[in-house]
Amino acid sequence: MIGGQNRTWIYLTTAVVLFLIWSNSFIAASYLLGGERPAAQFTWDGLSAARFAPLAPICLFYCFVFRRRQCLELLRRYPFRLPIAGLLAVPAYNLALYYGQQHGIPPPVAALTSALTPLFLLLFAAATLGERFTFRKGTAFFIALAGLFTIALSRGGFAGLPTFGLLLAITAIAPLSWSVYTILGKAVVGASLAHRSRTTDGVTEVRENASPLDWTYLTIGIGSLPLLAALPWHGGREMLALRPGGWLALFHLTVLSALVGYAVWSWLLRHLPASTVAFFIFLNPPLTMFSKLVLAGAFPQLFVFQWVPLELAGSALALGGLAIAIWPGRPPPAVAGAG
């Protein structure tokens, strides 16, 4: 029991670190798209291409040089699921998100839209993976959602909500794409499907599910190919003109957030229910706001921060909902055996 509890806390701590990285990716993107004090260094489509084009050869080299047999088996088993997952995780997610950010969605609100992912995943996981929609998860979701709504009200109150309608709807394509990608990946690397078996001529062959790293890098590699093809026209020239701060922001987006972050996400899905992992996305808005505060204090010439009390109240609610969702429950009482 102690070992199981320790493993749970390892998973939860890893998830917190992952979302600390991911929450700062909204700020890095804002910096590159002109949402902070420096001028824009990319357009929304150029940043998408610049972020993932370098990852296509890196990920595919890993897959077909070091993990050739396993990755060819993945392609054989999932000829449609795998490329669809890659297109959802890379171009669909990033183009929608960066379009919204370049056209006026600030980093905390962009992080707010990402918190739609738990709603999508709760529904998709219950419908396709058989995960239970428990009363506790439902209560936690609505508490966290109230926090996110409070954060949204901080941007102009009720009168300001409709003005962002279409832009938020476009940006919301990003969490919808990520949710479907997560469900597709969970079915491949999830712990609930730890082994597959096949019987041929009386011999049963037991095959383990795909490695999270194989699945992640294969989907990134395939999903990044359209952006690699577009790089000469979208993002390539901007990369050549980047200043050191721009390269640092792009490194955060490409290496830490994508190359490392996507793999950690798939690893967490192997050990935790998809709907539980998704609740950590509620960390994005408060962590983004906190990081923005720290960066604006340390580098006021680069970053802008506005102190909004409603954002603090909403962040507290979002964190409260997250705590309810992930706090380990009491184990069921042991039942004494007869005789």
DOVOSE-49378 format. One line per field, with one value per residue (C-alpha): residue number from 1; x, y, z. Coordinates in Angstrom, 2 decimals. Layout:
N
resi c(NUM,...)
east c(X,...)
north c(Y,...)
up c(Z,...)
REM end
This chain:
339
resi c(1,2,3,4,5,6,7,8,9,10,11,12,13,14,15,16,17,18,19,20,21,22,23,24,25,26,27,28,29,30,31,32,33,34,35,36,37,38,39,40,41,42,43,44,45,46,47,48,49,50,51,52,53,54,55,56,57,58,59,60,61,62,63,64,65,66,67,68,69,70,71,72,73,74,75,76,77,78,79,80,81,82,83,84,85,86,87,88,89,90,91,92,93,94,95,96,97,98,99,100,101,102,103,104,105,106,107,108,109,110,111,112,113,114,115,116,117,118,119,120,121,122,123,124,125,126,127,128,129,130,131,132,133,134,135,136,137,138,139,140,141,142,143,144,145,146,147,148,149,150,151,152,153,154,155,156,157,158,159,160,161,162,163,164,165,166,167,168,169,170,171,172,173,174,175,176,177,178,179,180,181,182,183,184,185,186,187,188,189,190,191,192,193,194,195,196,197,198,199,200,201,202,203,204,205,206,207,208,209,210,211,212,213,214,215,216,217,218,219,220,221,222,223,224,225,226,227,228,229,230,231,232,233,234,235,236,237,238,239,240,241,242,243,244,245,246,247,248,249,250,251,252,253,254,255,256,257,258,259,260,261,262,263,264,265,266,267,268,269,270,271,272,273,274,275,276,277,278,279,280,281,282,283,284,285,286,287,288,289,290,291,292,293,294,295,296,297,298,299,300,301,302,303,304,305,306,307,308,309,310,311,312,313,314,315,316,317,318,319,320,321,322,323,324,325,326,327,328,329,330,331,332,333,334,335,336,337,338,339)
east c(0.00,2.81,4.58,1.39,0.83,4.42,3.99,0.80,2.60,5.39,2.81,1.10,4.38,5.43,2.11,2.58,6.07,4.73,2.02,4.47,6.35,3.18,1.74,4.88,4.49,1.53,3.82,6.59,4.12,2.79,6.35,6.97,3.57,3.84,1.63,4.36,6.47,8.76,7.34,5.96,8.64,6.27,2.79,0.48,1.11,4.83,5.23,3.40,5.80,8.92,7.98,7.43,9.35,12.65,10.95,9.84,13.34,14.40,11.38,11.29,15.04,14.50,11.54,13.04,16.69,16.47,12.91,12.29,10.54,8.26,7.29,6.62,4.36,2.56,2.02,0.78,-1.64,-2.90,-2.67,-5.47,-5.45,-1.77,-1.70,-5.03,-3.63,-0.52,-2.50,-4.71,-1.81,0.40,-1.16,-4.78,-3.92,-1.18,-2.73,-5.96,-4.19,-1.71,-4.37,-6.28,-3.20,-2.06,-5.52,-5.99,-6.25,-3.78,-1.79,-4.01,-7.15,-5.44,-4.62,-8.26,-9.48,-7.15,-9.12,-12.02,-10.00,-11.20,-14.82,-14.16,-12.08,-14.61,-17.21,-14.94,-13.33,-16.74,-18.03,-15.02,-12.75,-15.31,-13.95,-16.56,-17.98,-18.02,-19.88,-16.56,-15.15,-18.35,-18.35,-14.66,-15.18,-17.98,-16.02,-13.00,-15.21,-16.66,-13.10,-12.37,-15.60,-14.54,-11.21,-13.07,-15.21,-12.03,-11.62,-14.38,-17.15,-20.30,-20.25,-16.87,-17.79,-19.49,-16.66,-14.34,-16.99,-15.78,-12.12,-12.58,-14.52,-11.62,-9.14,-11.30,-10.54,-7.14,-8.42,-10.95,-8.14,-5.97,-8.80,-9.35,-5.57,-5.45,-8.26,-6.61,-3.29,-4.83,-6.30,-2.79,-0.51,-3.01,-2.58,-6.14,-4.98,-1.63,-1.43,-2.89,-2.91,-3.33,-3.73,-2.41,-2.33,-2.84,0.03,-0.88,1.33,1.14,2.19,2.66,1.15,3.27,5.87,4.60,7.78,7.32,3.73,4.52,7.47,5.77,2.68,4.81,6.98,4.06,1.96,4.86,5.44,2.89,4.48,7.96,6.78,5.36,8.47,10.13,7.05,5.83,8.34,11.64,12.75,11.55,13.71,16.80,16.06,15.40,17.12,18.49,15.29,13.29,15.48,15.05,11.26,11.28,13.52,10.97,8.13,9.96,12.16,10.70,7.02,6.76,9.67,9.71,6.21,4.26,6.22,5.56,1.85,1.71,3.64,1.12,-1.73,-0.18,-0.44,-3.46,-7.01,-7.30,-9.95,-7.71,-4.68,-6.92,-7.84,-4.27,-5.05,-6.90,-3.42,-2.71,-4.56,-3.24,0.29,0.32,-0.81,1.81,4.61,3.55,3.75,7.26,8.52,7.01,8.68,12.05,11.96,9.55,11.05,9.89,6.71,3.43,1.33,-1.94,-3.04,-6.72,-8.42,-11.03,-8.23,-6.88,-10.31,-10.88,-7.47,-8.23,-11.48,-9.74,-7.08,-9.77,-11.54,-8.27,-7.54,-10.96,-10.44,-6.98,-6.80,-6.36,-9.57,-9.81,-9.24,-12.32,-12.50,-11.11,-13.69,-12.89,-12.91,-15.26,-13.84)
north c(0.00,2.41,1.68,2.34,5.63,6.68,5.94,7.99,10.99,10.57,10.72,13.74,15.60,14.87,16.23,19.47,19.97,19.25,21.86,24.39,23.97,24.03,27.08,29.03,27.97,30.36,33.20,32.08,32.05,35.47,36.82,35.53,36.64,40.24,39.94,41.32,44.47,43.31,43.36,40.17,37.81,35.28,35.05,32.40,29.94,30.71,29.97,26.65,25.65,26.91,25.06,21.63,21.52,20.73,17.90,15.97,14.68,14.27,12.18,10.12,9.43,8.12,6.00,4.37,4.08,3.16,1.75,0.59,-2.72,-1.30,1.76,-0.23,-2.46,0.66,1.83,-1.60,-1.82,1.77,2.95,5.52,6.24,7.22,9.90,11.31,11.62,13.34,15.87,16.66,17.06,19.18,21.33,21.37,22.21,24.75,26.60,27.18,28.23,30.60,32.16,33.08,34.37,36.56,38.05,39.20,36.25,37.00,34.13,33.63,33.49,31.16,28.95,29.29,27.83,24.86,24.04,22.95,19.76,18.09,18.54,16.95,14.17,13.37,12.84,11.03,8.80,7.78,7.08,5.28,4.04,2.98,5.36,6.14,9.65,9.81,12.32,13.61,14.24,15.96,18.20,18.99,19.89,22.36,24.01,24.41,25.59,28.26,29.40,29.63,31.57,33.98,34.49,35.16,37.81,39.63,40.64,43.25,41.62,40.23,42.96,41.78,38.11,38.29,40.28,37.29,34.80,33.85,34.17,31.94,29.43,29.20,28.90,26.18,23.96,23.45,21.70,19.74,18.46,17.65,15.75,13.49,12.98,11.99,9.46,7.96,7.68,6.34,3.42,2.53,3.13,3.20,0.98,-0.30,-2.06,-3.25,-6.39,-7.77,-11.42,-13.30,-17.04,-18.64,-22.42,-23.02,-20.74,-17.61,-14.60,-11.86,-8.41,-5.38,-2.09,0.51,2.47,5.99,7.40,5.42,6.55,10.17,10.61,8.80,11.01,14.17,13.14,12.37,15.30,17.73,16.81,19.33,22.10,21.05,21.34,24.81,26.12,27.80,30.02,30.24,30.69,29.91,33.48,34.56,31.85,33.23,36.69,35.60,37.39,35.46,35.97,34.61,31.52,30.92,31.14,28.84,26.35,26.29,25.61,23.07,21.08,21.44,21.77,19.49,17.02,16.39,17.48,15.38,12.27,12.88,13.34,9.93,8.38,9.77,8.36,4.92,5.09,7.29,7.57,10.06,12.07,12.35,13.54,16.04,17.77,19.04,21.31,23.47,24.39,26.22,29.51,30.11,28.94,31.12,34.12,33.44,33.00,36.19,38.05,36.74,37.49,40.98,41.74,40.39,41.73,44.70,45.81,42.56,41.36,43.03,42.07,43.51,42.62,41.58,40.45,38.35,36.33,35.50,34.40,32.32,30.69,29.69,28.03,26.23,24.88,23.80,21.82,20.20,19.17,17.52,15.61,14.19,13.79,10.07,8.51,6.15,2.50,0.28,-1.60,-5.11,-7.90,-10.78,-14.19,-16.90,-19.58)
up c(0.00,0.91,-2.37,-4.32,-2.50,-3.17,-6.87,-6.92,-5.44,-8.00,-10.79,-9.25,-8.70,-12.28,-13.51,-11.55,-13.02,-16.51,-16.18,-14.79,-18.07,-20.15,-18.40,-19.29,-22.91,-23.21,-22.12,-24.48,-27.37,-26.38,-26.35,-29.88,-31.23,-29.99,-26.92,-24.64,-24.97,-27.85,-31.39,-32.91,-34.18,-35.78,-37.24,-35.79,-38.64,-38.73,-35.02,-35.43,-38.21,-36.43,-33.25,-34.79,-38.08,-36.28,-34.38,-37.47,-38.42,-34.77,-33.77,-36.97,-36.69,-33.16,-34.27,-37.34,-36.27,-32.58,-32.38,-35.93,-35.17,-32.49,-34.53,-37.69,-35.60,-34.35,-37.92,-38.93,-36.00,-36.18,-39.81,-39.35,-35.63,-35.56,-38.31,-37.13,-33.60,-34.95,-36.98,-33.99,-31.54,-33.78,-36.55,-35.34,-31.73,-32.40,-35.33,-33.39,-30.19,-31.83,-34.05,-30.90,-29.09,-31.99,-32.41,-28.84,-26.43,-23.57,-22.00,-18.90,-21.06,-23.56,-20.59,-19.57,-22.87,-22.40,-19.27,-21.47,-21.99,-18.74,-19.81,-23.19,-21.62,-18.90,-21.61,-24.07,-21.41,-20.05,-23.56,-25.06,-22.25,-19.66,-17.01,-14.35,-14.17,-10.37,-8.21,-6.85,-10.32,-11.38,-8.30,-8.73,-12.37,-11.67,-8.84,-11.10,-13.95,-11.64,-11.00,-14.71,-15.31,-12.56,-14.31,-17.57,-15.85,-14.85,-18.50,-18.74,-16.72,-18.33,-20.98,-22.21,-22.63,-26.09,-27.70,-27.41,-28.58,-32.04,-31.11,-28.07,-30.18,-32.64,-29.79,-28.20,-31.21,-29.52,-26.35,-28.41,-30.66,-27.63,-25.96,-28.97,-29.27,-25.60,-25.96,-29.06,-27.19,-23.98,-25.91,-27.13,-24.12,-21.24,-18.22,-18.62,-21.79,-20.47,-22.60,-25.81,-26.76,-30.02,-30.51,-33.70,-34.24,-30.55,-29.52,-27.54,-28.12,-25.46,-26.60,-24.39,-25.41,-27.12,-25.20,-24.43,-25.98,-29.22,-29.57,-28.71,-31.04,-33.90,-33.63,-33.32,-36.26,-38.56,-37.36,-37.88,-41.54,-42.94,-40.86,-42.01,-45.62,-44.90,-43.10,-46.15,-46.56,-42.95,-40.14,-41.84,-42.51,-39.06,-37.45,-39.19,-37.78,-34.18,-31.33,-28.28,-26.28,-29.19,-29.42,-25.69,-26.01,-29.03,-27.17,-24.35,-26.80,-28.94,-26.56,-23.06,-23.89,-26.94,-27.13,-23.37,-22.37,-24.87,-23.85,-20.14,-20.89,-22.61,-19.71,-17.21,-19.31,-18.97,-15.16,-14.40,-15.76,-18.61,-16.78,-13.68,-15.66,-17.45,-14.21,-13.93,-16.88,-14.36,-13.11,-16.38,-15.66,-12.11,-12.97,-16.08,-14.04,-11.35,-13.89,-15.65,-12.33,-11.64,-15.15,-15.21,-11.87,-12.99,-16.58,-16.71,-20.00,-21.63,-19.92,-18.96,-15.94,-14.66,-11.11,-11.24,-7.97,-9.81,-11.41,-7.95,-6.71,-9.82,-9.51,-5.91,-7.02,-9.89,-7.53,-5.06,-7.76,-8.78,-5.18,-4.84,-8.10,-7.43,-3.64,-2.92,-1.64,1.28,0.38,0.75,4.07,4.04,4.06,6.39,4.76,5.97,8.27)
REM end
